[in-house]
Amino acid sequence: MDKIFCPSCGAQNSLEARFCSQCGNALPEIKEMKKAPAKNTQDTSGNSNSMFYLGLTLVLSLLVVFWVITENRQEYLDKLKKTTESKAAPAQGAPPPAVMQKVMAAKAALEKDPKNYELNVEMGNNYFDIGRFEQAIGYYTTAISVNDKNPSVLIDLGVAYYNIKDFDNALKYMNQALKISPDHVQGLYNLGIVYYNTGDKNKAVKAWEKLLKVSPDSREAQAARKFVEQIKSQS
């Protein structure tokens, strides 16, 4: 079932909720939550295959916690919240049994076919979703050594690097994804986030303003528009 994250504390709430069940703050109104289309690890078109939420901290006039939309899987839609300072990040905690079952099955299959693209992406997804970003990076890296034309996987690899504070590689893979799909909505949004948090506000605004042109009505654009306005109001 789709859920909405509280922008104040990060808690998950049902779409029908108006106030956060954890902190009591008002939740943002979302008129429609689009389900992502079926997963396709072979897709190179730049269309959204699925989305997940990566939480991170963006400081404008005050500390704002929000969720960065990125993609490449459907089954983990809206399950994740990862913040650079979040106390809720699962990091090295015990993974859920369902995830472990998938991990064990994929590992067994990879022993017979270690360069299998789909299995390496799946393993990367599994480890990403339990906060084990370094292990996720290893599998994503193997996957892109086989097929480096899927922008969604490249973006997830960049986000994984962002979570371990390797900003150079985060930018490298997000820019690589955008060379393949220049109008990639989640790629432009996330690129702006990384640039902002590395201190390059001009490049952040440039990425977000392009997003506003290519997909002005998207949820990502709605958030980016507010960030751009705040940055410009301070300059």
C-alpha positions in Angstrom: 0.0 0.0 0.0 1.3 3.5 -0.9 2.4 5.6 2.0 3.4 9.2 2.7 6.4 10.2 4.7 6.2 12.9 7.3 8.5 15.8 6.3 9.1 16.5 10.0 10.1 13.2 11.5 10.2 10.8 8.6 7.5 8.4 9.9 5.4 6.5 7.4 1.7 7.3 7.3 -1.2 6.1 5.2 -2.2 8.3 2.2 -5.5 9.1 3.9 -3.8 10.6 7.0 -3.8 14.3 7.5 -1.6 14.3 10.6 1.5 12.3 11.4 0.9 9.4 13.7 4.3 9.8 15.3 4.8 13.5 15.8 1.3 15.0 15.2 2.5 17.5 12.6 0.3 18.2 9.5 1.1 16.0 6.5 1.4 17.5 3.0 -1.6 17.0 0.7 -1.0 14.5 -2.1 -3.8 14.3 -4.5 -2.4 11.4 -6.4 0.3 8.8 -5.8 1.4 7.2 -9.1 2.3 3.6 -9.0 5.5 2.8 -10.9 5.3 0.6 -13.9 6.7 -2.9 -13.8 10.4 -3.4 -13.2 12.6 -3.8 -16.3 16.3 -3.9 -15.6 17.0 -3.9 -19.3 15.3 -0.5 -19.9 17.6 2.2 -21.4 14.9 4.7 -22.4 15.0 6.8 -19.3 11.4 6.2 -18.5 10.6 5.6 -14.9 10.6 1.9 -14.0 10.0 2.5 -10.3 10.7 4.9 -7.5 12.0 4.8 -4.0 12.5 7.5 -1.4 15.9 8.5 -0.3 15.8 10.9 2.6 18.6 13.5 2.9 19.2 16.8 4.6 18.9 20.1 2.6 19.7 23.3 4.4 18.2 26.4 2.9 17.0 28.9 5.4 16.5 26.1 7.9 16.9 22.4 8.2 14.5 20.7 5.8 14.2 16.9 5.6 12.7 15.7 2.3 12.6 12.6 0.2 14.6 12.3 -3.0 12.9 10.4 -5.7 15.0 7.9 -7.6 14.3 4.6 -9.3 14.8 1.2 -10.7 12.5 -1.0 -8.7 8.8 -1.4 -8.0 8.8 -3.8 -5.1 10.5 -1.3 -2.7 8.3 1.6 -3.6 7.9 4.0 -0.6 9.5 1.6 1.8 12.8 3.5 2.3 13.9 6.5 4.1 17.6 7.2 4.2 18.9 10.5 5.6 22.5 11.6 6.0 21.8 12.2 9.6 18.8 9.9 10.2 18.7 7.9 13.4 16.3 5.6 11.7 18.7 4.4 9.0 18.9 0.6 9.2 22.6 0.7 8.3 24.0 -2.7 9.5 20.8 -3.9 11.2 19.4 -7.4 10.6 17.6 -7.4 7.3 13.9 -8.4 7.0 13.4 -12.2 6.4 11.8 -11.5 3.0 14.9 -9.6 1.9 17.2 -12.3 3.2 15.3 -14.9 1.2 15.8 -12.9 -1.9 19.5 -12.3 -1.1 20.2 -16.0 -0.5 18.3 -17.0 -3.7 20.2 -14.4 -5.8 23.5 -15.3 -4.3 23.0 -19.0 -5.1 22.2 -18.1 -8.7 25.2 -15.7 -9.0 27.5 -18.5 -8.0 26.6 -20.1 -11.4 26.5 -16.9 -13.3 28.5 -14.1 -11.4 28.1 -11.6 -14.3 24.4 -11.9 -14.6 23.1 -8.4 -15.0 19.6 -8.8 -13.6 20.9 -10.7 -10.5 23.5 -8.1 -9.8 21.0 -5.3 -10.0 18.7 -7.3 -7.7 21.4 -7.8 -5.2 22.3 -4.2 -5.3 18.7 -3.3 -4.7 18.4 -5.7 -1.8 21.5 -4.4 0.0 20.6 -0.7 -0.8 17.2 -1.2 0.8 18.7 -2.4 4.1 21.2 0.4 4.2 24.3 -1.6 3.2 25.4 0.8 0.6 29.0 -0.4 0.2 27.8 -3.9 -0.6 25.1 -2.5 -2.9 27.8 -0.5 -4.7 29.8 -3.7 -5.4 26.8 -5.4 -7.1 25.7 -2.3 -9.0 29.3 -1.8 -10.3 29.3 -5.4 -11.5 26.0 -4.8 -13.2 27.1 -1.7 -15.1 30.3 -3.5 -16.2 27.9 -5.7 -18.2 25.4 -3.0 -19.2 26.1 0.7 -18.5 23.2 2.0 -20.5 20.4 1.9 -17.9 20.2 5.4 -16.4 18.1 4.1 -13.5 20.8 1.8 -12.2 23.4 4.4 -12.7 21.4 6.9 -10.6 20.9 4.3 -7.8 24.7 3.7 -7.8 25.2 7.4 -7.5 22.7 7.6 -4.6 24.5 4.7 -2.9 27.8 6.7 -3.2 26.0 9.8 -1.8 24.9 7.8 1.2 28.5 6.9 2.1 29.5 10.6 1.4 31.5 9.8 -1.7 30.2 12.9 -3.5 32.6 12.7 -6.4 31.3 9.3 -7.5 27.8 10.3 -6.8 28.1 13.1 -9.3 30.0 10.9 -11.7 27.3 8.3 -12.0 24.4 10.8 -12.0 26.0 12.8 -14.8 26.7 9.5 -16.7 23.0 8.7 -16.4 22.0 12.1 -17.7 24.3 11.7 -20.7 22.2 8.7 -21.6 18.8 10.3 -20.7 19.3 14.1 -20.5 15.7 14.8 -19.5 15.6 12.1 -16.8 13.3 13.6 -14.1 14.7 11.8 -11.1 18.3 12.2 -12.3 17.9 16.0 -12.7 16.3 16.2 -9.2 18.9 14.2 -7.5 21.8 15.9 -9.3 20.6 19.2 -7.9 20.5 17.7 -4.4 24.1 16.5 -4.6 25.3 19.8 -6.1 23.6 21.7 -3.4 25.0 19.6 -0.6 28.5 19.9 -2.0 28.2 23.7 -2.0 27.6 24.4 -5.7 24.3 26.2 -5.6 24.6 27.5 -9.2 24.8 24.0 -10.6 22.0 22.8 -8.3 19.8 25.6 -9.6 20.8 24.8 -13.2 19.7 21.1 -12.8 16.5 22.0 -11.1 15.6 24.7 -13.6 16.0 22.2 -16.4 13.8 19.8 -14.5 11.1 22.6 -14.3 11.2 22.8 -18.1 11.1 19.1 -18.9 8.5 18.1 -16.3 6.9 21.1 -14.7 4.0 19.3 -13.2 5.9 16.4 -11.5 6.3 16.1 -7.8 10.0 16.5 -8.2 9.5 19.8 -10.0 7.1 21.0 -7.3 9.9 20.5 -4.7 12.6 21.8 -6.9 10.7 25.0 -7.6 10.5 25.8 -3.9 14.3 25.1 -3.5 15.1 27.4 -6.4 13.0 30.2 -5.1 14.6 30.0 -1.7 18.1 30.0 -3.1 17.4 32.9 -5.3 15.7 34.8 -2.5 18.9 34.6 -0.5 21.3 35.7 -3.3 
